[in-house]
Amino acid sequence: MSETITNKQEFSETAEKLSKSFSESISSSADVDCKNVECVETKQEENAEQAEIKKPVETEQKTTNNEELPKIKNSNINQFMSKTEHEFREALIECRNIFINKIKDYGVSWKFLRPMSVTDQLLIKATRIRNLEDIGISKVGEGIYPEFIAIVNYGIIALIQLETDYSAGDLSVDDAIRKYDKFAKCAFELMMQKNHDYNEAWRLMRTCSYTDFILTKISRNKMIEMNDGKTIISEGVDSNYLDIINYAVFGIIKLTENGQTNA
């Protein structure tokens, strides 16, 4: 399918098929190995060596600090995790619907954006959320909830652009949707793994904290981009984008639970 959408019915049928595939995909119990998602260039060998050296330390820290973490009662943990899984899927599907409708209106116009430009767009969205949280008033009639959705979608766009030759501007609608689905599922599986280890700790956080952590991750990516994508011991920009996506989904879930989707 060309980037210019000339047949609305054909596009809608294609999008509907891909949507069904996406829903089935994130409902599957099969895990996705996010390490195999090739969204950035392979890190330098010294990074891998540093990571190997760091592993025993991380394991020791987890064991030492486990009792200090806030916990939800163990008797309710399975119930909460099941609820999180359902709510996270629903939030991702809502974000995907917005993504599809935007493509219907604009095509894949973002395919020309370099990853650092997407980082700046994420910064704009997160900064606006924080400002609205602080002042509590929006003069343009759009609140926090749609901005969290935008952050999810721009986060996935950033991952798409990392593995795409954006200089050629050659990305079809079908490819854009398939790549979106791939990275959305990767974010979902990462959330499930981390949620298992952190014992639903995200539910104890306030929505404004998600905003602050998103801004922190964006700041890290800007620094990595200034260093030509190189890191010494830290994770790359792709890992930060995935965390940004997941924090934004948590924000969507919290606002939905609190009846603040119009906030």
C-alpha positions as CSV (number, residue, x, y, z in Angstrom):
1,M,0.0,0.0,0.0
2,S,1.4,3.4,-0.9
3,E,1.8,6.1,1.7
4,T,-1.0,8.1,0.1
5,I,-4.3,6.6,1.1
6,T,-6.6,6.6,-1.9
7,N,-9.0,3.8,-1.1
8,K,-10.5,4.3,2.4
9,Q,-12.4,1.0,2.3
10,E,-9.3,-1.0,1.4
11,F,-7.3,0.8,4.2
12,S,-10.1,0.1,6.8
13,E,-10.2,-3.6,5.9
14,T,-6.4,-3.9,6.1
15,A,-6.3,-2.0,9.4
16,E,-9.2,-4.2,10.8
17,K,-7.3,-7.4,10.0
18,L,-4.1,-6.1,11.6
19,S,-6.1,-4.9,14.6
20,K,-7.5,-8.4,15.1
21,S,-4.0,-9.8,14.8
22,F,-2.7,-7.3,17.3
23,S,-5.4,-8.1,19.9
24,E,-4.7,-11.8,19.6
25,S,-1.0,-11.2,19.8
26,I,-1.0,-9.3,23.1
27,S,-3.6,-11.7,24.5
28,S,-1.2,-14.6,23.8
29,S,0.6,-16.1,26.7
30,A,3.7,-16.5,24.6
31,D,6.6,-14.3,25.7
32,V,8.4,-12.0,23.4
33,D,12.2,-11.8,23.8
34,C,12.7,-8.1,23.7
35,K,16.5,-8.6,23.5
36,N,15.9,-9.9,19.9
37,V,14.0,-6.8,18.8
38,E,16.6,-5.2,16.5
39,C,15.6,-1.5,17.0
40,V,19.1,-0.2,17.5
41,E,22.6,-1.0,16.3
42,T,24.5,-3.6,18.4
43,K,26.3,-2.1,21.3
44,Q,30.0,-2.0,21.4
45,E,31.8,-5.1,22.8
46,E,32.9,-3.3,25.9
47,N,29.3,-2.5,26.8
48,A,28.5,-6.2,26.8
49,E,31.5,-7.0,28.9
50,Q,30.5,-4.3,31.4
51,A,26.9,-5.8,31.5
52,E,28.3,-9.2,32.2
53,I,30.4,-7.9,35.1
54,K,27.4,-6.1,36.5
55,K,25.1,-9.1,36.6
56,P,26.2,-10.6,40.0
57,V,25.9,-7.1,41.6
58,E,22.4,-6.7,40.4
59,T,21.4,-10.1,41.7
60,E,22.9,-9.3,45.1
61,Q,21.1,-6.0,45.3
62,K,17.8,-7.6,44.5
63,T,18.2,-10.1,47.4
64,T,19.4,-7.5,49.8
65,N,16.7,-4.9,49.1
66,N,13.7,-7.2,48.5
67,E,12.3,-6.8,52.0
68,E,12.5,-3.0,51.8
69,L,10.2,-2.7,48.8
70,P,6.5,-1.7,49.4
71,K,4.3,-4.7,48.9
72,I,0.7,-5.4,48.1
73,K,-0.6,-8.3,50.1
74,N,0.5,-11.6,48.6
75,S,-3.0,-13.0,48.8
76,N,-4.2,-10.4,46.3
77,I,-1.1,-10.3,44.1
78,N,-2.4,-12.7,41.4
79,Q,-5.7,-10.8,41.3
80,F,-3.9,-7.5,40.8
81,M,-1.5,-8.9,38.2
82,S,-4.4,-10.2,36.2
83,K,-6.2,-6.9,36.4
84,T,-3.0,-5.1,35.3
85,E,-2.6,-7.4,32.3
86,H,-6.2,-6.7,31.2
87,E,-6.0,-2.9,31.8
88,F,-2.6,-2.6,30.0
89,R,-4.0,-4.4,27.0
90,E,-7.1,-2.2,26.8
91,A,-4.9,0.9,27.1
92,L,-2.6,-0.3,24.3
93,I,-5.6,-1.0,22.1
94,E,-7.0,2.5,22.7
95,C,-3.6,4.0,21.8
96,R,-3.4,1.9,18.7
97,N,-6.9,3.0,17.5
98,I,-5.7,6.6,17.8
99,F,-2.5,5.7,15.9
100,I,-4.6,4.1,13.1
101,N,-7.0,7.1,12.9
102,K,-4.0,9.5,12.7
103,I,-2.6,7.5,9.8
104,K,-6.0,7.7,8.0
105,D,-5.8,11.5,8.4
106,Y,-2.1,12.2,7.7
107,G,-0.6,9.0,6.3
108,V,2.8,8.0,7.7
109,S,3.9,11.6,7.7
110,W,6.2,11.0,10.8
111,K,8.4,8.7,8.7
112,F,10.7,11.6,8.0
113,L,11.4,12.3,11.7
114,R,14.8,11.5,13.0
115,P,14.8,9.7,16.4
116,M,16.1,12.8,18.2
117,S,13.2,14.8,16.8
118,V,10.8,12.2,18.2
119,T,12.6,12.6,21.6
120,D,12.0,16.3,21.5
121,Q,8.3,15.7,20.7
122,L,8.1,13.4,23.7
123,L,9.7,16.1,25.8
124,I,7.1,18.6,24.6
125,K,4.3,16.2,25.6
126,A,5.7,15.3,29.0
127,T,6.5,18.9,29.8
128,R,2.9,19.9,29.0
129,I,1.6,17.1,31.3
130,R,3.8,18.3,34.1
131,N,2.7,21.9,33.6
132,L,-1.0,20.9,33.7
133,E,-0.4,18.8,36.8
134,D,1.1,21.9,38.5
135,I,-1.4,24.6,37.4
136,G,-4.5,22.5,36.9
137,I,-5.8,24.5,34.0
138,S,-5.7,24.0,30.2
139,K,-6.5,26.9,27.9
140,V,-6.6,24.8,24.7
141,G,-9.2,22.3,25.9
142,E,-7.0,19.2,25.8
143,G,-6.0,17.6,29.1
144,I,-3.5,15.1,30.4
145,Y,-5.1,11.9,29.3
146,P,-4.7,12.4,25.6
147,E,-1.1,13.5,26.1
148,F,-0.3,10.1,27.8
149,I,-1.7,8.4,24.7
150,A,0.4,10.6,22.5
151,I,3.5,9.7,24.5
152,V,2.8,6.0,24.1
153,N,2.4,6.4,20.3
154,Y,5.5,8.7,19.9
155,G,7.5,6.2,22.0
156,I,6.6,3.4,19.6
157,I,7.3,5.7,16.6
158,A,10.7,6.4,18.1
159,L,11.4,2.7,18.2
160,I,10.2,2.3,14.6
161,Q,12.5,5.1,13.5
162,L,15.5,3.5,15.2
163,E,15.2,0.5,13.0
164,T,14.0,2.3,9.8
165,D,15.9,4.2,7.2
166,Y,14.2,7.4,7.9
167,S,16.4,9.3,5.5
168,A,14.7,7.5,2.6
169,G,11.2,8.2,3.9
170,D,10.2,4.8,2.5
171,L,7.7,3.3,5.0
172,S,4.4,2.0,3.9
173,V,1.2,2.1,5.9
174,D,1.1,-1.7,6.3
175,D,4.7,-1.8,7.5
176,A,4.1,1.1,9.9
177,I,1.2,-0.8,11.5
178,R,3.1,-4.1,11.7
179,K,6.1,-2.4,13.3
180,Y,3.8,-0.6,15.8
181,D,2.3,-3.9,16.8
182,K,5.7,-5.5,17.2
183,F,7.0,-2.8,19.6
184,A,3.6,-2.5,21.4
185,K,3.8,-6.2,22.3
186,C,7.5,-5.9,23.3
187,A,6.5,-3.1,25.7
188,F,3.6,-5.3,27.0
189,E,5.9,-8.3,27.6
190,L,8.5,-6.1,29.3
191,M,5.9,-4.7,31.6
192,M,4.7,-8.2,32.6
193,Q,8.2,-9.2,33.4
194,K,9.0,-6.1,35.5
195,N,5.6,-6.2,37.2
196,H,6.3,-9.7,38.3
197,D,9.6,-8.6,39.9
198,Y,8.4,-5.3,41.4
199,N,5.2,-6.8,42.8
200,E,2.7,-4.3,41.4
201,A,4.7,-1.4,42.9
202,W,3.5,1.0,40.2
203,R,0.0,1.0,41.7
204,L,1.5,2.6,44.9
205,M,2.9,5.5,42.8
206,R,1.1,8.8,42.0
207,T,0.4,9.8,38.4
208,C,2.7,12.8,38.7
209,S,5.6,10.4,39.4
210,Y,5.0,8.7,36.1
211,T,5.4,12.1,34.5
212,D,8.6,12.8,36.3
213,F,10.1,9.4,35.4
214,I,9.2,9.9,31.8
215,L,11.0,13.3,31.8
216,T,14.0,11.6,33.4
217,K,14.1,8.9,30.7
218,I,13.8,11.6,28.0
219,S,16.7,13.5,29.5
220,R,18.8,10.3,29.5
221,N,18.0,9.8,25.8
222,K,19.0,13.3,24.9
223,M,22.3,12.8,26.6
224,I,22.9,9.5,24.8
225,E,22.0,11.1,21.5
226,M,24.5,13.9,22.2
227,N,27.1,11.1,22.7
228,D,26.2,9.6,19.3
229,G,24.3,6.8,20.8
230,K,27.2,5.4,22.8
231,T,27.0,4.4,26.4
232,I,29.6,3.0,28.9
233,I,27.5,0.8,31.2
234,S,24.0,2.1,30.7
235,E,21.1,0.8,28.6
236,G,20.5,2.3,25.2
237,V,17.8,4.7,24.0
238,D,15.6,1.8,23.0
239,S,15.3,0.6,26.6
240,N,14.4,4.1,27.7
241,Y,11.7,4.4,25.1
242,L,10.1,1.2,26.2
243,D,10.1,2.5,29.8
244,I,8.6,5.7,28.7
245,I,5.8,3.8,26.9
246,N,5.0,1.8,29.9
247,Y,5.0,4.7,32.4
248,A,2.6,6.5,30.0
249,V,0.3,3.4,29.9
250,F,0.3,3.3,33.7
251,G,-0.8,7.0,33.6
252,I,-3.6,6.1,31.3
253,I,-4.7,3.2,33.6
254,K,-4.6,5.4,36.7
255,L,-6.6,8.2,35.1
256,T,-9.1,5.7,33.8
257,E,-9.6,4.2,37.2
258,N,-10.0,7.6,38.8
259,G,-12.5,8.7,36.2
260,Q,-10.2,11.4,35.0
261,T,-10.1,10.6,31.2
262,N,-11.3,14.2,30.6
263,A,-8.6,15.6,32.8
